[in-house]
């Protein structure tokens, strides 16, 4: 955000908005998965970060950035309650702990590679050329 001309304070505020929306997303999707078809909750949880990221890539103003952060955060917050619900529905209560425990190490490589890969993909070409 600072590269786009926003202040550090504005950048911190956007991060706080996304984090707050993530907390709200946990509550909303926890309730949603119990009251509607879980498939719809998973679909909504998957689409919200995509919409938020698309808005982030097409920034027009600070207000659009706030909306994008809220949408993205809401969807990302929903991942935690949905993951537990899906594991419980698919594998049952007796296998819940074991399956969820096995999922964590399987997700680790994606989490380790994901952040640097996103930074590399979104780095302006002139910086990428300098780094190579």
N, C-alpha and C positions, 0 to 999 in steps of 0.2 A: 504494500500500500504506500509505503514511503516513496518507492520508485515512481508511483503514479501521482505524487505530489501531496498526499495526505500526511497529516502530522502523526507523530507517534501516539499522541493522545487519541486521535480519531481511530487509529489502527487498534489500539487497546480496547476502545469502546466496541468496535466491531467484533473483536474476539470475545469480549464479555457477552455481547448479544447472542452470538452463536452458542456459547457455553450455556447461557440461561435458557435458550430455546432447546438445547439438548436435555436439560433437566426436565423441562416441560414435556419434551418428546417421550421421555421414559414414562411419565405419568399418563399421557394421552394414549400411547400405544399399549401400555399395560392394560388400561381400561378398554381400549378398542378391541384388543385380541380376545378379551373375555366376553364382549357384547356382540360382535359381528363375526362374520366368517374370517378366520385367521388368514386365509389367502388374500382377502382384500386388505387386511392390515399389512401384510408383507409387501403387497404391491404398492401401497401408499408409501410405506417406509423406504422402498427401493426407488420410487420415482422422485420423492422430495429432494434427496441430495443431488440427483441428476439435474433437476430444475434449478436448484440453488447454484450448482456449479456452472450451469449454462448462463445464468444471470451474472455470476462473477466474471465470466470470460467476456461478457459484453457490457462492461461497466459504462454507464452514461453519467451517473451522478452518485453522490454520497448516499442519498436516500435509496437508490437502487441497491447499493452495497449493503445497507442495513436490511432491506427486504431479503436479499440473497442470503445473508448470514442467518437470518431467522429461519428461512425455509430449509437451508442446509442443516442447521443445528437441530431443528425439529426432527428431521428424518434420521439423522445420525443418532440422536438420543433414543429413538425407537428400536434400535438394533438389539440392545441388551435384553429388554423384556421379550422381544420376539424370538430371540435365539433360545432362551430358556423354554418358552412355550413350545416351540417347534421340536426341540429335543424331547420334552416330556410327552408330546403327542405321538411322536414317531417311535420312540424307544421305551416309553413307559416310565413309571416312577422308580421301579427297582433298578433300572440301568441309568437313571438320570445323572448321578454324580460321576460314574465311570465314563459315560459318553461325553459329557461336558468337559471332563478332565482331559480326554483324548483330543478334543477339538482345539484346545488352547495351543499345544505344541504344533499342531498342524497349521494353525493360522500364523504362527510366529514368522516364518520366512516371508510371507506376504506383507506382514506389518513392517518388517525390517527393510525390505526392498521398496515398498510402496512410497514412503516419504521421499527418499532420495530420487527415485524415478520420477515422481511428480515434479520435484524441483528441477530436474534435468529437462523434462519435457516442456516445462513452462518458462525456462530460462531464455531470455532474449538471445538471438543468434550471435550478436557481437560479443556477448560474454562467453557463450559456448565456444566460439572460435578461440578466444583468449585462453580458456581453460585447457583446450586440447593442445 
